[in-house]
Every structure is written in structure tokens, then in C-alpha cells.
Amino acid sequence: MTDQVLSSYPAPAGRSVAKEITELDQHCQAFLALCTFAVLSSATPEGDPDISPRGGAPGFLQVLDNRTLMLPDRLGNNRLDTLRKVAGNPRVALLCLVPGIDETLRIYGRAELRSTVDAPIAATEHGRPPRSVMVINVDRAFMHCAKALMRGRLWDHDAQVPREAFPTAGEVLRAHTGASGPVESQEDMLLRYRSQL
């Protein structure tokens, strides 16, 4: 059945194949200088996957050279899902986004965990140095077309959902964890998060 599904698609051709490059050229580097959000994927050697959102000021994914990126690791929940997977399997992928731009940048490579001794001063954000850094050696990269973000209207102000349309994070956490007691309000949670950025 899988082969039948795959064979129903025409083979990729032209620019969709040729656009893949093996280094971060001037366009990739310019995009990364504007990037404020990325999704990082990793997996165990057995293939158990993980996906993690990462964000920061423009350029938080720092280009060290045309084959190397540095991703600071910020204060989080200490689950270390991604870091543990990278420790056992260095292969990672990144989907990088720039607010207002519908094209995205996809990067594939091999990551290495390093201490903050290796982090330049530019990695400090909100007065806090990173907990560690991930150095990513780039194998390939390419720009992904705008269709998905256009379909999802991600940057379209008229498509934004009012926050009250979904339960607060505190309400969801109580339901998922079975916790009792008062629910932290969305406002209090955001204030707490801002103090931890």
C-alpha cells in the first residue's frame, strides 16, 4: 500500500531538486540573521523522534561559518528530551521561520553538545548566558516554498485566534497531570515566563 501511494506522486524535478545546497550561502545566512523561531527535530538511534520549538532575538541561531551553526540552549523544563537524543544520535534537522516571511529554511546536519565555555558573549540573552550550546555541522540546506504558511495564514492578522478560544495552559496542565488546587491564570503564567526568559 505504501509503495502504491508513493508511486502515485510525480517525481520531483527542476528547481525542487536543484535548490538543495551543502552550505549556508549568503541567502541562508541573511535569513538566519532575521530568524526568531525554529523547530528542532532529533531522534534516538532506534528512531524515537522528538521535536522542540526554539526561539530568540533575530539571529539567535548563530552562523559560525558557512558550514556551522550554534544554537544556545535556554532555561526550560529540564526534561532534556532533545539533548539526550542528540547525545546518542547527532543527526538533527531545523525548520527556521522569520515573522512576516512565508518561505522557510530547512537545515540538516549533525549536532554536538558543548558547555557554555564555548559560547560567545553574543549568545547571552536577557542578561542570561545559555545553559549549554549545540554546534550543528551543516550537511545540506534549502529554502522551502511559501505554500504551507500561506495555506495556514500564519502571519495573517485576520487569521489570529483569540486567546480565550482555548483553555489556559494552567487548565490544560491540571487536566493532563491530575493536579488539584488553584489554576495559575494565563496572566500570572506569562509574568512568570517573562521573568525566566
Contacts in CASP RR format, 6 or more apart in sequence:
PFRMAT RR
TARGET T0000
AUTHOR 0000-0000-0000
METHOD contacts of the structure
MODEL  1
MTDQVLSSYPAPAGRSVAKEITELDQHCQAFLALCTFAVLSSATPEGDPD
ISPRGGAPGFLQVLDNRTLMLPDRLGNNRLDTLRKVAGNPRVALLCLVPG
IDETLRIYGRAELRSTVDAPIAATEHGRPPRSVMVINVDRAFMHCAKALM
RGRLWDHDAQVPREAFPTAGEVLRAHTGASGPVESQEDMLLRYRSQL
19 142 0 8 1.000
19 143 0 8 1.000
20 140 0 8 1.000
20 141 0 8 1.000
20 142 0 8 1.000
21 28 0 8 1.000
21 140 0 8 1.000
21 141 0 8 1.000
21 142 0 8 1.000
22 138 0 8 1.000
22 139 0 8 1.000
22 140 0 8 1.000
22 141 0 8 1.000
23 66 0 8 1.000
23 67 0 8 1.000
23 138 0 8 1.000
23 141 0 8 1.000
24 32 0 8 1.000
24 63 0 8 1.000
24 66 0 8 1.000
24 67 0 8 1.000
24 69 0 8 1.000
24 107 0 8 1.000
24 138 0 8 1.000
24 141 0 8 1.000
25 66 0 8 1.000
27 143 0 8 1.000
28 105 0 8 1.000
28 107 0 8 1.000
28 141 0 8 1.000
28 143 0 8 1.000
29 63 0 8 1.000
29 66 0 8 1.000
31 96 0 8 1.000
31 98 0 8 1.000
31 101 0 8 1.000
31 105 0 8 1.000
31 143 0 8 1.000
32 59 0 8 1.000
32 61 0 8 1.000
32 63 0 8 1.000
32 69 0 8 1.000
32 96 0 8 1.000
32 105 0 8 1.000
33 58 0 8 1.000
33 59 0 8 1.000
33 63 0 8 1.000
34 58 0 8 1.000
34 59 0 8 1.000
34 98 0 8 1.000
34 101 0 8 1.000
35 58 0 8 1.000
35 59 0 8 1.000
35 60 0 8 1.000
35 61 0 8 1.000
35 96 0 8 1.000
35 97 0 8 1.000
35 98 0 8 1.000
35 105 0 8 1.000
36 55 0 8 1.000
36 56 0 8 1.000
36 57 0 8 1.000
36 58 0 8 1.000
36 59 0 8 1.000
36 60 0 8 1.000
36 97 0 8 1.000
36 98 0 8 1.000
36 99 0 8 1.000
37 53 0 8 1.000
37 54 0 8 1.000
37 55 0 8 1.000
37 56 0 8 1.000
37 96 0 8 1.000
37 97 0 8 1.000
37 99 0 8 1.000
38 53 0 8 1.000
38 54 0 8 1.000
38 55 0 8 1.000
38 61 0 8 1.000
38 71 0 8 1.000
38 94 0 8 1.000
38 95 0 8 1.000
38 96 0 8 1.000
38 97 0 8 1.000
39 51 0 8 1.000
39 52 0 8 1.000
39 53 0 8 1.000
39 54 0 8 1.000
39 94 0 8 1.000
39 95 0 8 1.000
39 97 0 8 1.000
40 51 0 8 1.000
40 52 0 8 1.000
40 53 0 8 1.000
40 54 0 8 1.000
40 71 0 8 1.000
40 82 0 8 1.000
40 92 0 8 1.000
40 93 0 8 1.000
40 94 0 8 1.000
41 49 0 8 1.000
41 50 0 8 1.000
41 51 0 8 1.000
41 52 0 8 1.000
41 92 0 8 1.000
41 93 0 8 1.000
41 94 0 8 1.000
41 95 0 8 1.000
42 49 0 8 1.000
42 50 0 8 1.000
42 51 0 8 1.000
42 52 0 8 1.000
42 82 0 8 1.000
42 85 0 8 1.000
42 86 0 8 1.000
42 89 0 8 1.000
42 91 0 8 1.000
42 92 0 8 1.000
42 111 0 8 1.000
43 49 0 8 1.000
43 50 0 8 1.000
43 85 0 8 1.000
43 89 0 8 1.000
43 91 0 8 1.000
44 85 0 8 1.000
44 88 0 8 1.000
44 89 0 8 1.000
45 88 0 8 1.000
45 89 0 8 1.000
47 89 0 8 1.000
48 85 0 8 1.000
50 81 0 8 1.000
50 82 0 8 1.000
50 85 0 8 1.000
52 81 0 8 1.000
52 82 0 8 1.000
54 60 0 8 1.000
54 61 0 8 1.000
54 71 0 8 1.000
56 125 0 8 1.000
57 125 0 8 1.000
60 71 0 8 1.000
60 72 0 8 1.000
60 125 0 8 1.000
61 69 0 8 1.000
61 70 0 8 1.000
61 71 0 8 1.000
61 94 0 8 1.000
61 96 0 8 1.000
62 69 0 8 1.000
62 70 0 8 1.000
62 71 0 8 1.000
62 72 0 8 1.000
62 120 0 8 1.000
62 122 0 8 1.000
62 123 0 8 1.000
63 69 0 8 1.000
64 70 0 8 1.000
64 135 0 8 1.000
66 138 0 8 1.000
67 137 0 8 1.000
67 138 0 8 1.000
68 135 0 8 1.000
68 136 0 8 1.000
68 137 0 8 1.000
68 138 0 8 1.000
69 94 0 8 1.000
69 107 0 8 1.000
69 135 0 8 1.000
69 136 0 8 1.000
69 138 0 8 1.000
70 119 0 8 1.000
70 120 0 8 1.000
70 123 0 8 1.000
70 133 0 8 1.000
70 134 0 8 1.000
70 135 0 8 1.000
70 136 0 8 1.000
71 111 0 8 1.000
71 133 0 8 1.000
71 134 0 8 1.000
71 135 0 8 1.000
71 136 0 8 1.000
72 119 0 8 1.000
72 123 0 8 1.000
72 125 0 8 1.000
72 130 0 8 1.000
72 132 0 8 1.000
72 133 0 8 1.000
72 134 0 8 1.000
73 83 0 8 1.000
73 130 0 8 1.000
73 131 0 8 1.000
73 132 0 8 1.000
73 133 0 8 1.000
73 134 0 8 1.000
74 125 0 8 1.000
74 128 0 8 1.000
74 130 0 8 1.000
74 131 0 8 1.000
74 197 0 8 1.000
75 128 0 8 1.000
75 131 0 8 1.000
75 196 0 8 1.000
75 197 0 8 1.000
76 196 0 8 1.000
83 113 0 8 1.000
83 132 0 8 1.000
83 134 0 8 1.000
86 92 0 8 1.000
86 111 0 8 1.000
86 112 0 8 1.000
86 113 0 8 1.000
86 134 0 8 1.000
87 113 0 8 1.000
90 109 0 8 1.000
90 110 0 8 1.000
90 111 0 8 1.000
90 112 0 8 1.000
91 108 0 8 1.000
91 109 0 8 1.000
91 110 0 8 1.000
91 111 0 8 1.000
92 108 0 8 1.000
92 109 0 8 1.000
92 110 0 8 1.000
92 111 0 8 1.000
92 134 0 8 1.000
92 136 0 8 1.000
93 106 0 8 1.000
93 107 0 8 1.000
93 108 0 8 1.000
93 109 0 8 1.000
94 105 0 8 1.000
94 106 0 8 1.000
94 107 0 8 1.000
94 108 0 8 1.000
94 136 0 8 1.000
95 104 0 8 1.000
95 105 0 8 1.000
95 106 0 8 1.000
95 144 0 8 1.000
96 104 0 8 1.000
96 105 0 8 1.000
96 106 0 8 1.000
96 107 0 8 1.000
97 104 0 8 1.000
99 155 0 8 1.000
100 155 0 8 1.000
101 155 0 8 1.000
102 146 0 8 1.000
102 149 0 8 1.000
102 150 0 8 1.000
102 154 0 8 1.000
102 155 0 8 1.000
103 143 0 8 1.000
103 144 0 8 1.000
103 145 0 8 1.000
103 146 0 8 1.000
103 149 0 8 1.000
104 143 0 8 1.000
104 144 0 8 1.000
104 148 0 8 1.000
104 149 0 8 1.000
105 141 0 8 1.000
105 142 0 8 1.000
105 143 0 8 1.000
105 144 0 8 1.000
106 141 0 8 1.000
106 142 0 8 1.000
106 143 0 8 1.000
106 144 0 8 1.000
107 136 0 8 1.000
107 138 0 8 1.000
107 140 0 8 1.000
107 141 0 8 1.000
108 138 0 8 1.000
108 139 0 8 1.000
108 140 0 8 1.000
108 141 0 8 1.000
109 136 0 8 1.000
109 137 0 8 1.000
109 138 0 8 1.000
109 139 0 8 1.000
109 140 0 8 1.000
110 136 0 8 1.000
110 137 0 8 1.000
110 139 0 8 1.000
111 134 0 8 1.000
111 135 0 8 1.000
111 136 0 8 1.000
111 137 0 8 1.000
112 134 0 8 1.000
112 135 0 8 1.000
112 136 0 8 1.000
112 137 0 8 1.000
113 132 0 8 1.000
113 133 0 8 1.000
113 134 0 8 1.000
114 132 0 8 1.000
114 133 0 8 1.000
114 134 0 8 1.000
114 135 0 8 1.000
115 132 0 8 1.000
115 133 0 8 1.000
116 123 0 8 1.000
116 129 0 8 1.000
116 130 0 8 1.000
116 131 0 8 1.000
116 132 0 8 1.000
116 133 0 8 1.000
118 133 0 8 1.000
118 135 0 8 1.000
119 129 0 8 1.000
119 130 0 8 1.000
119 133 0 8 1.000
123 129 0 8 1.000
123 130 0 8 1.000
123 133 0 8 1.000
124 130 0 8 1.000
125 197 0 8 1.000
126 197 0 8 1.000
128 197 0 8 1.000
149 155 0 8 1.000
152 159 0 8 1.000
153 159 0 8 1.000
163 186 0 8 1.000
167 175 0 8 1.000
168 183 0 8 1.000
168 184 0 8 1.000
168 185 0 8 1.000
168 186 0 8 1.000
168 189 0 8 1.000
169 184 0 8 1.000
169 186 0 8 1.000
169 189 0 8 1.000
170 183 0 8 1.000
170 184 0 8 1.000
170 186 0 8 1.000
170 189 0 8 1.000
171 183 0 8 1.000
173 179 0 8 1.000
174 180 0 8 1.000
174 181 0 8 1.000
174 183 0 8 1.000
184 192 0 8 1.000
END
